[in-house]
Amino acid sequence: MSLNPVTAEATAANLGAFDTIIDARSPAEFGEDHLPGAVNWPVLDDEQRRLVGTLYKQASALEARKLGAAMVARNIAAHLEREAAGLSRDWKPMVYCWRGGQRSGSLAWFLGQIGFRTAQLQGGYKGFRAIVRSELDTLPAQLRLTVLTGRTGSGKTRLLQALAVQGAQVLDLEGLACHRGSILGGLPGQPQPTQKRFDNLVWQALRGFSAERPVYVESESARIGRLTVPEALLHYMRSQGQVLQVQMTDDARLALLQEDYAFFAADPEAFCRLLQGLVELRGHATVQQWQAGARAGRWAEVFGDLMATHYDPLYTRSLQRSYAGLDSAPTVDLGDGSPEALAQAARQLLAAAGNN
């Protein structure tokens, strides 16, 4: 016997009530974004979905449904043979597709006929996405945000990681975005998620935080690579967050930058291509000088000049525009940026916050 369908809102709040969340959409749709913890059992793959859609437009709805039904039946049979053999009668799946329509309905029907206690998500992924967008507008104001500001290479991300090790609540936006935030910030071998996926990951993180304890987050611009930080989160960080200034010696900052971007040494031309994006701000002559230094392996010189003449002035102006009272904000000195210094700073921050 199958369960009555549940509402999108109730399911989004109680995903843990189901043993498995099954996304019946195509692999491409699933790859763009999906519900937390979902697995993909596509009832139509990407090519089959295209074929059915084309037939619907060029022939008739009847012909498209006949073709689609045969494909769906074969695909569901393959999923059941591969996935359902070892499942007990008590297994409780929740199935969804784009709008809670025929694709998830077909799979849910088959599972219910077998005897599994199956639920179908009304509204589908579209309804879930509406909840994510809505809660991204309201969740930030419910939290105690502590914003780590500081110049490029000052160790903000590493301090976030040290705080997480100490048990603090940490929102690592750059980690979720797979990008360090600057024009050089792309991570090798780690493509950025889609905007929908990024929104979903931020939403999941925000929902998991306690309002009783501070949430530490790094100051960001409106965009991290090609992704946009949720507007309400950015606004609340800048207007209501407790601001801390993270400091590190210039020598330590330079060492950290060279460590973080050491992969460019294996591909200086990739570094030089990215620098082209600074021509409008810094001019051809300056950019060409940096490119020549990179090709000659003078990385300390290049990063030192980038830090002093580009990033420091740019970020100082940006931070002062975004955070009122920045100059009087408490400071956090990370010294030489060593793991010991980071751990000590994290412990001191948590102690000052009462670790609550």
N, C-alpha and C positions, 0 to 999 in steps of 0.2 A: 504494500500500500504506500502511495507517495504522500508526502507532506503537502499541505496547502502552500502555494507560492508565498514567499515572504516579500516584504517591501524592500526597496533598495536602501532606504534609510536604516531600517532595522538590521539588515544584513551588514551594512558598513560598520555598524556599531558592535556587531556580534559575530565577526568572521570566525572566531574561535569555536563557535557552536557547531561547525561543520568539520567533518574529518578531511574532506578534500574540496577545494574550490576549483571547478573545471571551467575553463574558457573554451567555448565552442567555436570561436572565431578563427579566421585564417591565421597562419603563422606570421604574416606581415602585420596584421592588426595586433596580434599578441606581442610582437616585438616592439611595436610603438609604445605600448603601455598595457598593463593588466592589473587586476586586483592583487593586493598583497598575498603572496604565497600561492597564487594560482598556477595550475598546470594546463597545458594546451592540448586539448583533444579536438582538433579542427574537424568539423563535419564536412567542410569543403576546404580544400587547400587553395592557395592563391590562384593557380591557373584554372582550377575548376570553378572558382567563384567568378573569374573573368569570363569564362565560357558561358556560364549560366546567365550572367548579366547581359552579355552580348546577344544571346539567343532571345532573351526577354525583350530587348529593344528592337531586334531585327526581324523576329518571327512572331511569337505570341507568348503570353504568360503561360498558357497550357503547355506548349512545347518546352519552355524553360523549366517548368515545374516537373515535368516527366523526366527530363534529363537530370535535374537537381536531385529528385527523390532517389533515383537509382544510385547516384554518386554518394548521397548522404547515407543510404542504407549500407553500402559497401564500406564506407569509412567508419561508420559506427560499429559495424561487425568487426572490423580490424581492431578498433580500440578495445572492444570488449574482450576479444581473444588475447590481446596483448596485456591488458591492464587489470581485468576484472576476475581472472581465474582464482586468485588467492584471497579475494575479499569476502568477508562474512556478511550475513544478513543485516547485522547491526551497523554496517558502514553507512554514513550519512553524507552524501555529496550535495553540493550546491552548484548549479549549472547556470551559466550566463552567456549571452552573446551581445551584439551591439545594442539592441533595444528590447531584449527579452522576448523575442519573437520566435520565428519558425526554427532557426538553427538550434537554439538552446532548448526550445520546446520539443523538438524531435529527439534529441539526446536524452532529455529528462524523461520523456515518455518511455523510451526503451529501458532506461535504468529503473523506472518505477514498475514497469511490467515484470522485470526480473524479481522485484521484491525489495529493492533498496529504498531506503527512506529519503527520497530525492526532493530537493527544493529547487525552484526556478526563480532567478532573480528578476522581479518585475522592474521594467525600465532598463535592465541590462547595464552594460558598461556606461552607456550614455547617462543613465540615472546616477550611477556611482560617480562619474566624472562631475556631475552637477554638485554632488555633496562635497567632493574634494574642493572645488572652486569656492563654494560657500564657506566651508570651514577654514580655508586659508585666509579668508577675510576676517574671521572672528577669533581663531585660536591664539594668534600672537598677543593680543591684548590681555589674555588670561594668564600669561606667563611672566616670570621675573627675568627679563633678559639682561645679561651683562655683556657688553660689547667690547671686544679687544681691538683697540686701534693701534696704529703704529706704522712706521715707514717700511718700505719694501725690504724684506730680508731680516726683519727684526724678530722673527721667531714666533709670530702669532699662531701659525698652524701647529707648530711643534708644542707650543704651550697648551693649545686645545687638546692635543694628543696626550700630553702629560696629565692634564686635568681629568681626562677620561680614564686614564690608568688609576687615578686616585679615587674614582667612583663618582666624579662630577657628571652632571647632565650637560652634554655637549652637542651643539648643532654645527656640524662641519659642512657648510654649504659648498665649499670647494671640493671636498671629498665626494659629495653627492653629485656634483656637476662634472667630476672628472676633469678639472681644469683649475689652474692656480690663479686665474683672474686677470693676468696681464696679457699683452700681445704675445708674450713668449710662453704663456701658461699652459698650452696644450701638453697632455701627458702622453709620451710615446706608447703606442699599442693600446691606448685606452680611449676609444671614441666617446664623445659626450652622449649622454642619453637624449632622447627627444624631450621637448618641453613638457609634454604631458607626463612622461615618466619622471622627470625632475620634480614637477609639481606633486606627483603622487608620493615620491620619496620624502619630500619636505613635509607633506601632510602626515605621513606615517610617523616621522620623527616628532613632530609637534604634538600629535595625539598621545605619544608615549611618555611625555614629560609630566612631572608633578608640578603643580602650581605653587607648592610649598617650598620648593628649592630653586636656586638660581639656575638659569640655562645660559651657558657660555657660548658666544658666537663671535666670529670674526667680522669686523666691519667690511662691507663689500660695496662696490658700485652697483648700479641697477642691473648690470649684465655681468655674467661670469662666462667668458667665451661667447658662445652664441645663445646662451640661455638667459632668461629674464628672471630675476629674483621676485617672488610674489610681492606685489605692491604693498599690501597691508603689513607684511613682515618687515620690509625695508622701512616703511614709514614708522612703525613702532620702535624699531631699533634706533632710529635717528631721533625720535621725539620723546620716547619714554625710557629707553634702555639706560642702565647705569654704565657709564663710559670709563674704561681704564686705558691708560697709555702704556703700551709695551715698548720697552727700550732695550737696546743692545749696543755695544760699542761698534763703531764703523768697521773695524778690523774683523770683528766676529760676524757682522752682517755680510761682509764681502766673502768670508769663508763659507758661510751658509749658502749664499747664492751660487757660488761655484760648485758646491756639493749638490744642491738641488737641480742644477742645470748642467751637470757634468756630461749628460748624454749628448749634448750638442757637440762635444769634442769629436765624436765619431762621425758627425755629419754637419760640418760648419756651413755648408751651403743651405741647409734647411734653416739654420739660424739667420743667415744673411737674407733669405727670402722673407722671413718674418719681420726683420728690421725694415724692410721696404715700407711697411705700414706706418712707420714713423717719419717718413719723408715730409709729409705735410706739416707736421709739428716742428721738426728739427732741421729740415733742409737737407738737400742732397749731399752737401759736403760733409756734414757731421755724420750722417748715416754711412756714407762711403768710408769714412775714417773708422767707424766701428766695424764695418764689414771687413776692411783690410786687417784690422787687429785680430778679428776672429779667424780669418784664413791663415794668419801667421801664428796662431796659437797663443796670442797674448790675452788670455781670458781674464786674468785679474785686472789688467788695464781696461779692458772693454767693460766688464761689469762694474768696476769702480766708477768709470765715467758715466755709464748709464744711470747708476745709482745717484751720483751727485748732480748731474745736469738735467736728467729727465725725470726719473721716478720720484725723487725726494721733493722737488718743487711742485710737481703735478699732484702728488698725493697729499701734500701739506695743504694746498689750496682746496682740494676736494674735501678733505676731512674737516677743515674749518668751516666750509659751507654747510656741511651735512650735520655736524655735531656742535650745537651751541654749548659754550662753556668748556670746550675741549682743553684750552690752555690751563684751566684749573682742575682738570680731572686727575685723580690719583694715578701714580705711575707704578709700573711693575718692571723692575730691573732684572733682565735675564743674564747679565754679566757676559760671560764668554759663550753662552748658548750651549754649554755642554749638557749631557743628559742629567748630570747631578744638579746643575743650576736650574734646569727646567723643572725637575722634580721638586726641588726646594721651593721654587716660586709657586708651583701648583699647591703644595701643602700650605704655604702661607696664605694664599688666596682663599682656600677653603676654610682655614682656621679663622680668617678675618670675617668670612661670611657666616661663621657659626656652623659650617658644614650642614646647613639645613635648607 
